[in-house]
Amino acid sequence: MTTAQRTSAVRIVLWAAVGLLVAVLLVPGSSAALLVALGRAVAALRALGHGTLAVDPGFALAMIVSAVTIPLPVLLRVVGRASRPDGARQRAVVACLVVLLLAAATAVHAVDQWDRFRDVALAGLVGVAIGMLVDAAVLAQERAARASVRSRRVAWTLAGVYGVVVVLVATSGSPVDGGIHPWLVRAIAAVQRLGAPGWLGYSAVEFTANILFFAPFGLFAVLLLGARRWWVGMLGGFLVSCAIETVQALFLPARFASVDDVIANSAGAVLGVLVGIVGLGRARQR
């Protein structure tokens, strides 16, 4: 596919998205129909395997909204005037405005308009933040091709410590959050009383913690192998997570093996790879 063809395809996608946004704004009941469609998508994903998207339904919908908005910054870089690397701030502003318009469109016909706007806007802005990281990693990949001697030395030291922690957490006979569960539940309830989204419950916190727990895996893989072998960190994170869940299912009856954990851990490895590529690129640039 040539550059012109790729640009045309991206423009078609963006215009389709704009058309959907206008329809949601103008057609009564369209936002409710969109949410119903997303709910059916969540139900279909839950039927794929044991524990798939077993999180709160609101959080599952928020994850889908974030996933949909992640490509926005990259699409804007392909077709927009802010296609230069120094146009990242402009792309971020435009993407955030699109998310806010989408949130307003879904809330305009809702009964609880503010809650709907807040939930969709927060999930969309998270997606834009991740999309900006993807955009930065794409731009930094070429100049971050090789890992330096210093990055390898630091990565080996930290990766050793991290590996020990992963093994201890994965093979623990009881859930690692057992001791803090009551305190965490009370903290989440307090945050919700302050106005946090309703989907920000225990399952959302646990899922996010799994993402953050595996982010160093992808980061260390890039620091050791370089940006051109980014796929090693992503694939390795997925395989290691599958191995951990298999061990828990077969040998640790007190632990609960879940497809959700594989999804969260793999997403964390991807996030760590992106951070590593951007970090190496900036180090090379300096």
DABELWO-V615908 format. One record per helix or strand of 2 or more residues. SS is the DSSP state (hx for helix, st for strand). FROM is the first residue (numbers start at 1). TO is the last residue. If there is no record, write none. Layout:
SS:FROM:TO ; SS:FROM:TO
This chain:
hx:3:26 ; hx:30:46 ; hx:57:70 ; hx:72:79 ; hx:85:107 ; hx:113:140 ; hx:149:170 ; hx:181:193 ; hx:202:225 ; hx:227:251 ; hx:259:285
